[in-house]
Amino acid sequence: MGHHTLDEIESLTKRALLAHGATPFAATEVARAVRAAEGHGNKICGLYYVESYCLQLESGRVIGDAAPVVSTPRPAALHVDAQFGFAQPAFALGLIPALDAARQFGTATLAVGHAHTCTSLGYFTEQIARAGFIGIGFTNASPIVAAPDGKTRVIGTNPIAFSVPDGAGGLAMQFDQSTTTVALGKITMAKALGQQIPLGWALDEDGKPTTDPEAALQGSLVSTGGHKGWGFGLMAEILAAGMTGSVLSASVKPLKAPVGPPHDLGQFYILIDPGTSAAFDARLAALAQLVAQDEGARMPGQNRQMADEVEVDAGTWSRLEELAEGPKPSA
């Protein structure tokens, strides 16, 4: 294990992406997202994904020089076609006009379609909140969730994120969670580490509870809260695919596979101006005070700290340095 600063992580990630065909803009936006994930301890959405980003750039599964197209089908409805490129630069291009629309109309939507996985959905809703607006986000993923009492995979872990501004450029509240009991990345990470998973996370292909991550990957994950989580997962699916023109989860191949068709995923965001309600600030403050009555209780996402440096496995860092040198020539 070694310790590396966030600047080092961002710089090396950007170099690796550039070396594999990403444009400077795309590489910069993705590297920023990796930096934020690592700084907040979200290992699954940080360096853990960089190798697959590079291999997919090399194979063409993600288009490194895609030029996202921004359109406005309605005055307060923004749409960005990511052109099978990364989600981060597509979002960046759509954010400013979406914020302008929310200021003008009170509420706006931002649909990002035909995109690569966005990884950490809260990374995007946080940007909305830091600009002073409530941000709600939805996305879909490769199929790993069956309907309650079913065995056939229909939807992905389909995260939902919610970020609330504090009125001073920070966050009063934020949560970013899959609609399954656990994110898929925790299953794949457990498999890579040779660890078992807790009961209640997943079912095997026969629909029976399992502690074996390999059996879970062959089976399905459990919706959080059973039918309740399943409903939220379907809501995310309808918005992420239906409102962006992207594919349903059932058509998405494994996200980290180095070759295959583009992810073609969607992300759908709702931006709300809290200033449209004169009572918003007072109600938010009162709620936060009620939550904090008990020692240790807090609003979700409050007091998050960005680390200055993080611990990175030596093998992971060495591999990233190799990737920054560019693809190896074919024998």
C-alpha positions in Angstrom: 0.0 0.0 0.0 1.1 3.5 -0.7 -0.4 7.0 0.0 -1.1 9.3 -2.9 -2.5 12.8 -3.0 -5.7 13.6 -4.9 -3.7 15.7 -7.3 -1.5 12.7 -8.1 -4.6 10.5 -8.6 -6.3 13.0 -10.9 -3.1 13.6 -12.9 -2.2 10.0 -13.5 -5.8 9.1 -14.3 -6.0 11.9 -16.9 -2.7 10.8 -18.5 -4.0 7.2 -18.7 -7.2 8.3 -20.4 -5.4 10.6 -22.8 -3.0 7.8 -23.7 -5.9 5.6 -24.7 -7.7 8.1 -26.9 -9.8 10.3 -24.7 -10.0 14.0 -25.6 -8.5 16.5 -23.1 -12.0 17.6 -22.1 -13.3 14.1 -21.6 -10.1 13.0 -19.8 -10.3 16.0 -17.5 -13.9 15.5 -16.6 -13.5 11.8 -15.9 -10.3 12.3 -13.9 -12.1 14.9 -11.8 -14.8 12.3 -11.0 -12.2 9.7 -10.1 -10.5 12.2 -7.8 -13.8 13.0 -6.0 -14.7 9.3 -5.5 -11.3 8.5 -4.0 -11.3 11.6 -1.8 -14.6 10.6 -0.4 -13.6 7.0 0.1 -15.8 5.7 -2.6 -13.3 3.1 -3.9 -15.8 1.3 -6.2 -16.3 4.5 -8.3 -12.7 5.6 -8.2 -9.4 4.0 -9.5 -11.3 0.7 -9.5 -12.8 1.7 -12.8 -9.8 3.3 -14.6 -8.4 0.2 -16.2 -11.7 -0.7 -17.7 -12.1 2.9 -19.0 -8.8 2.6 -20.7 -9.4 -0.8 -22.2 -12.8 0.2 -23.4 -11.4 3.3 -25.0 -8.9 1.1 -26.8 -11.6 -1.3 -28.0 -14.1 1.4 -28.9 -16.7 0.4 -26.4 -16.5 4.0 -25.2 -15.9 6.7 -27.8 -13.1 8.9 -26.4 -13.5 11.7 -28.9 -17.3 11.8 -28.8 -18.8 15.3 -29.2 -21.9 15.5 -27.0 -24.9 17.3 -28.6 -27.0 19.6 -26.4 -30.6 20.3 -27.3 -33.7 21.8 -25.7 -36.9 20.0 -26.7 -38.8 22.2 -24.2 -37.7 25.5 -22.6 -37.0 23.8 -19.2 -36.0 20.4 -20.6 -32.4 19.9 -21.6 -31.2 16.8 -23.4 -27.6 15.8 -24.1 -26.7 13.0 -26.5 -23.4 11.7 -25.2 -22.7 10.0 -28.6 -21.6 6.8 -26.8 -18.9 8.7 -24.9 -18.3 9.3 -21.2 -21.2 10.6 -19.1 -19.0 13.2 -17.3 -18.3 15.6 -20.2 -21.9 15.2 -21.5 -23.2 16.3 -18.1 -20.7 19.2 -17.9 -22.0 20.6 -21.2 -25.6 20.3 -20.1 -25.4 21.6 -16.6 -25.1 25.3 -17.2 -28.1 25.6 -19.5 -30.1 23.3 -17.2 -29.2 25.6 -14.2 -30.3 28.6 -16.2 -33.6 27.0 -17.1 -34.2 26.1 -13.4 -33.5 29.7 -12.4 -36.0 30.9 -15.0 -38.8 28.3 -14.6 -38.2 27.0 -11.0 -37.8 23.5 -12.2 -35.8 21.9 -15.0 -34.8 18.5 -16.2 -31.5 17.3 -17.7 -31.5 14.1 -19.7 -28.1 12.6 -20.6 -28.6 9.8 -23.2 -26.4 7.2 -25.0 -23.7 7.5 -22.3 -21.1 5.4 -20.7 -21.7 4.5 -17.0 -21.7 7.7 -14.8 -20.3 5.6 -11.9 -21.1 7.8 -8.9 -24.5 9.5 -9.5 -24.2 11.7 -6.4 -21.1 13.3 -8.0 -23.5 15.0 -10.4 -26.4 15.9 -8.1 -23.8 17.4 -5.7 -22.8 19.8 -8.5 -26.4 20.8 -8.9 -26.8 21.4 -5.1 -23.6 23.4 -4.8 -25.0 25.7 -7.5 -28.0 26.3 -5.1 -30.6 23.9 -6.5 -32.0 20.6 -5.3 -30.7 17.8 -7.5 -32.4 14.5 -8.0 -30.7 11.9 -10.2 -31.5 8.5 -11.7 -29.6 6.1 -13.8 -29.7 2.5 -14.9 -27.1 -0.2 -15.3 -26.4 -3.7 -16.6 -29.2 -6.2 -15.6 -28.6 -7.9 -12.2 -32.0 -7.6 -10.4 -35.0 -9.8 -10.8 -38.5 -9.0 -9.8 -39.5 -10.1 -6.3 -40.3 -13.9 -6.4 -38.6 -14.0 -9.9 -35.3 -15.2 -11.2 -34.9 -13.4 -14.5 -32.8 -10.3 -14.5 -34.7 -7.3 -15.6 -33.1 -4.1 -14.3 -29.8 -2.9 -12.9 -28.9 -1.7 -9.5 -30.4 1.6 -10.8 -29.1 4.2 -8.3 -31.0 7.3 -7.1 -29.2 10.3 -5.7 -30.6 13.4 -3.9 -28.7 16.5 -3.0 -29.9 19.5 -1.1 -28.1 22.9 -0.9 -27.4 24.6 2.4 -27.7 28.1 1.0 -23.9 28.7 1.3 -22.5 26.7 -1.5 -22.4 23.4 0.5 -24.7 20.5 1.1 -27.5 20.3 3.7 -28.1 16.7 2.8 -27.1 14.1 0.2 -27.6 10.4 -0.4 -26.5 8.3 -3.3 -27.6 4.7 -3.2 -28.5 1.8 -5.4 -32.0 0.5 -5.3 -30.6 -2.9 -4.3 -29.5 -3.9 -0.9 -25.9 -3.4 -2.0 -24.1 -2.0 -5.1 -22.9 -4.5 -7.7 -19.3 -3.3 -7.2 -19.3 -4.6 -3.7 -20.1 -8.1 -5.0 -17.4 -8.0 -7.7 -14.9 -6.6 -5.1 -15.7 -9.4 -2.7 -15.1 -11.9 -5.5 -11.7 -10.3 -6.4 -10.7 -10.5 -2.7 -11.9 -14.0 -2.2 -14.4 -13.0 0.4 -17.9 -14.1 1.2 -20.9 -11.7 1.1 -23.5 -11.4 3.8 -26.8 -13.2 3.5 -29.5 -10.8 2.2 -27.4 -9.3 -0.5 -28.1 -11.7 -3.4 -29.7 -14.8 -4.7 -28.1 -17.6 -6.8 -29.5 -18.5 -10.2 -32.1 -20.7 -8.6 -33.4 -17.8 -6.6 -32.0 -19.0 -3.2 -30.0 -16.7 -0.8 -26.3 -17.0 -1.2 -23.0 -15.9 0.5 -20.9 -16.8 -2.5 -20.1 -13.7 -4.7 -19.6 -15.9 -7.8 -23.1 -17.4 -7.3 -24.5 -13.9 -6.8 -23.0 -12.8 -10.1 -24.6 -15.7 -11.8 -27.9 -15.0 -10.0 -29.4 -11.6 -9.0 -29.2 -8.9 -6.4 -31.9 -8.3 -3.9 -33.9 -5.0 -4.1 -33.6 -3.0 -0.9 -36.8 -3.4 1.1 -38.2 -6.0 -1.3 -41.1 -4.8 -3.3 -40.5 -1.2 -2.2 -36.9 -1.1 -3.6 -38.1 -2.9 -6.7 -40.6 -0.1 -7.3 -37.9 2.6 -7.0 -35.6 0.6 -9.3 -38.4 0.5 -12.0 -38.9 4.3 -11.5 -35.2 4.9 -12.2 -35.3 2.6 -15.2 -38.3 4.4 -16.7 -36.7 7.8 -16.3 -33.1 6.8 -17.2 -34.1 4.9 -20.3 -37.5 6.3 -21.3 -36.6 10.0 -20.9 -33.2 9.8 -22.5 -33.7 7.4 -25.4 -31.1 5.1 -24.0 -31.5 1.3 -23.8 -33.2 -0.7 -21.0 -30.9 -2.3 -18.5 -31.7 -5.7 -20.0 -29.7 -4.8 -23.1 -26.6 -3.6 -21.3 -23.6 -5.9 -21.2 -21.4 -6.1 -18.1 -20.1 -2.6 -17.5 -16.4 -3.5 -17.0 -16.1 -5.9 -19.9 -13.3 -4.6 -22.1 -15.1 -5.3 -25.4 -18.7 -5.2 -26.5 -21.3 -2.7 -27.5 -21.3 0.8 -25.9 -23.1 1.0 -22.6 -25.8 3.3 -24.1 -27.0 4.2 -20.6 -29.1 7.2 -19.5 -29.0 9.6 -16.6 -32.0 11.8 -15.8 -31.8 14.8 -13.4 -34.4 17.0 -11.9 -33.3 20.5 -10.8 -35.5 22.4 -8.4 -35.0 26.0 -7.2 -35.7 26.0 -3.5 -36.3 29.8 -3.8 -39.7 29.2 -5.2 -40.8 28.4 -1.6 -40.4 31.2 1.0 -40.6 28.5 3.7 -37.9 26.2 2.3 -34.9 27.5 4.4 -36.8 27.5 7.6 -38.3 24.1 7.2 -34.9 22.6 6.2 -33.2 24.2 9.3 -36.0 22.9 11.5 -35.8 19.4 10.1 -32.0 19.3 10.5 -32.4 20.4 14.1 -34.9 17.7 14.8 -32.6 15.1 13.3 -29.6 16.2 15.4 -31.5 15.9 18.7 -29.9 12.5 19.4 -26.1 12.3 19.8 -24.5 11.1 16.6 -27.6 11.6 14.5 -27.2 13.8 11.4 -28.7 14.5 8.0 -27.3 12.1 5.3 -24.1 13.4 3.7 -23.5 16.1 6.3 -20.0 16.6 7.5 -18.4 14.7 4.6 -14.7 15.4 4.4 -12.5 15.2 1.3 -9.3 13.5 2.2 -6.0 15.2 1.1 -4.4 11.8 0.2 -5.6 8.3 0.2 -4.2 4.8 0.4 -3.8 3.0 -2.9 -2.8 -0.6 -3.4 0.7 -0.8 -4.9 -0.4 -3.1 -7.7 -3.3 -0.8 -8.7 -0.9 2.2 -8.8 1.6 0.3 -10.8 -1.0 -0.7 -13.3 -2.2 2.9 -13.6 1.3 4.0 -14.4 1.5 1.3 -17.1 -1.8 2.6 -18.6 -0.5 6.1 -18.6 2.3 5.0 -21.0 -0.4 4.0 -23.5 -1.5 0.7 -25.1 1.2 -1.9 -25.7 1.9 -2.6 -29.4 0.5 -5.9 -30.7 3.0 -8.7 -31.0 
